Amino acid sequence: MTEKDESVQQPTEDTIDENQTTSNSEDESVDETEQTNNINNDNNESSQDDISEDIDPKDQKIEELQQLADDNEEKYLRLYAEFENYKRRIQKETETNKKYQAQSVLTDILPAIDNIERALQIEGDDETFKSLQKGVQMVHESLINALKDNGLEVIASEGESFDPNVHQAVMQDDNPDLESGVVTQELQKGYRLKDRVLRPSMVKVNQ
């Protein structure tokens, strides 16, 4: 082998040695990293074991009971609020029913009142007729007073401005002396129970 060949061969062997050295260093570094990770894992497991050992079973039981007490208190407060709302609703319904308890009876009596008032409009000169009419009038007055004591009110109509909430327009009038929208005549009386309309007044309205 010539000197030239030796000079070429020598660097190649040196390079191989260097690569082996580098590979060995890398393997050693990997081993050190694995050892470090294993040590850290062991430390973490040891710490967790220490924490678990530090928790007193009594304290854990107290914490569970406190959580249970908090949950039960929340349920109680929610049920209490629902019960209070229920009581208020029932009380309101009871007051409403009591306030308008005579509504159905009064509504049924209104046609009878209309018939009595029509009978009172009949005129006659006979003494017997006048005596009978006076008796009917007394009955009418007594009945109206009793109904008023139970909350019945007559709706004002003639001369009032037309109100669709309490008036029912069935005819139109043309009176130049009155403003437009004024009720000129009441054709049938309207009634209400306190603030609730039982029957609107049938009226004639000026156009």
C-alpha positions in Angstrom: 0.0 0.0 0.0 1.4 3.4 -0.9 1.6 6.4 1.4 -1.2 8.0 -0.6 -3.5 5.2 0.1 -2.6 5.2 3.8 -3.3 8.9 4.0 -6.8 8.4 2.6 -7.5 5.4 4.8 -6.5 7.0 8.0 -9.1 9.8 8.1 -11.8 7.3 7.4 -11.0 5.3 10.5 -10.8 8.4 12.6 -14.2 9.4 11.4 -15.6 6.0 12.4 -14.2 6.4 15.8 -15.7 9.8 16.2 -19.2 8.6 15.1 -19.0 5.7 17.6 -18.1 8.2 20.3 -21.0 10.5 19.4 -23.4 7.6 19.4 -22.2 6.4 22.8 -22.7 9.9 24.1 -26.2 10.1 22.8 -27.0 6.7 24.3 -25.7 7.9 27.6 -27.8 11.1 27.4 -31.0 9.0 26.7 -30.2 6.8 29.6 -29.7 9.8 31.9 -33.1 11.3 30.7 -34.9 8.0 31.3 -33.4 7.8 34.8 -34.4 11.4 35.6 -38.0 10.7 34.4 -38.2 7.6 36.5 -37.0 9.5 39.5 -39.6 12.3 38.9 -42.3 9.7 38.5 -41.3 8.0 41.7 -41.3 11.4 43.5 -44.8 12.2 42.2 -46.2 8.9 43.3 -44.5 9.3 46.7 -46.0 12.8 47.0 -49.5 11.5 46.1 -49.2 8.7 48.6 -48.1 11.2 51.3 -51.1 13.5 50.5 -53.5 10.5 50.7 -51.9 9.5 54.0 -52.3 13.1 55.3 -56.1 13.2 54.7 -57.9 12.3 57.9 -60.9 10.0 57.3 -62.8 12.1 59.9 -62.2 15.3 57.9 -63.3 13.5 54.7 -66.5 12.4 56.4 -67.2 15.9 57.7 -66.7 17.3 54.2 -69.1 14.8 52.8 -71.7 15.6 55.5 -71.3 19.3 54.9 -71.9 18.9 51.2 -75.0 16.8 51.9 -76.3 19.5 54.3 -75.7 22.2 51.6 -77.6 20.2 49.1 -80.5 19.6 51.4 -80.6 23.3 52.4 -80.8 24.3 48.7 -83.7 21.8 48.1 -85.5 23.1 51.2 -85.2 26.8 50.0 -86.4 25.9 46.6 -89.4 24.0 47.9 -90.2 26.7 50.4 -90.2 29.3 47.6 -92.5 27.2 45.5 -94.9 26.7 48.4 -95.0 30.4 49.1 -95.9 31.1 45.5 -98.6 28.5 45.7 -100.1 30.0 48.8 -100.1 33.5 47.2 -101.8 32.1 44.1 -104.4 30.3 46.1 -105.1 33.4 48.2 -105.4 35.6 45.2 -107.8 33.1 43.6 -109.9 32.9 46.8 -110.1 36.7 47.0 -111.2 36.9 43.4 -113.8 34.3 43.8 -115.1 35.9 46.9 -115.2 39.3 45.2 -117.2 38.1 42.3 -119.1 35.2 43.9 -122.5 36.9 43.1 -121.7 37.3 39.4 -123.6 34.3 38.1 -126.7 35.0 40.3 -126.7 38.7 39.3 -126.3 37.9 35.6 -129.4 35.6 35.9 -131.4 38.2 37.7 -130.8 41.0 35.1 -133.5 39.8 32.6 -136.1 39.8 35.5 -135.1 43.4 36.4 -135.6 44.4 32.7 -139.1 42.9 32.8 -140.1 44.6 36.0 -138.9 48.0 34.6 -140.8 47.5 31.4 -144.0 46.8 33.5 -143.4 50.0 35.4 -143.5 52.0 32.2 -147.1 50.9 31.5 -149.6 53.7 32.3 -153.1 53.3 33.6 -155.8 55.4 35.4 -157.5 52.6 37.2 -157.0 52.6 41.0 -156.4 48.9 41.1 -153.8 49.3 38.4 -152.1 52.2 40.3 -152.1 50.1 43.5 -150.6 47.2 41.7 -148.0 49.4 40.0 -147.0 50.9 43.3 -146.5 47.4 44.8 -144.3 46.3 41.8 -142.3 49.5 42.2 -141.6 48.8 45.9 -140.5 45.3 45.0 -138.2 46.7 42.3 -136.6 49.2 44.7 -136.1 46.5 47.3 -134.5 44.2 44.8 -132.2 46.9 43.4 -131.1 47.9 46.9 -130.3 44.3 47.8 -128.3 43.8 44.6 -126.4 47.0 45.2 -125.4 45.8 48.6 -123.8 42.8 46.8 -121.8 45.0 44.5 -124.2 45.6 41.6 -123.8 49.0 39.9 -125.7 50.7 37.0 -123.5 51.9 34.2 -124.1 55.6 33.4 -125.0 56.2 29.8 -127.1 59.2 28.6 -125.0 62.3 28.2 -121.8 60.4 28.7 -119.0 60.0 26.1 -119.2 56.7 24.3 -117.0 54.1 26.0 -116.6 50.8 24.1 -115.7 49.1 27.4 -119.1 49.7 29.0 -121.3 50.8 26.0 -122.7 48.9 23.1 -123.7 51.2 20.2 -126.7 49.8 18.3 -128.0 53.0 16.7 -126.6 56.4 15.5 -128.2 59.8 16.2 -127.8 63.1 14.4 -128.2 65.9 17.1 -126.4 69.1 16.2 -126.7 70.3 19.7 -124.5 67.5 21.0 -120.9 66.6 20.4 -119.9 63.7 18.3 -119.6 60.5 20.3 -122.0 61.4 23.0 -124.6 58.9 24.1 -128.0 60.4 23.3 -130.3 57.6 24.5 -130.0 54.4 26.6 -132.0 51.6 25.1 -131.1 49.0 27.7 -129.4 49.5 31.1 -125.9 48.1 31.6 -124.6 46.7 34.9 -121.3 45.9 36.4 -120.2 44.0 39.5 -117.6 46.2 41.2 -115.0 46.7 38.4 -116.3 43.9 36.1 -118.9 44.5 33.4 -121.8 42.1 33.6 -123.6 43.6 30.7 -122.8 46.7 28.6 -125.4 49.4 28.1 -127.2 49.3 24.7 -127.1 52.9 23.5 -127.7 55.4 20.7 -124.6 57.5 19.8 -124.4 60.9 18.2 -122.5 60.8 15.0 
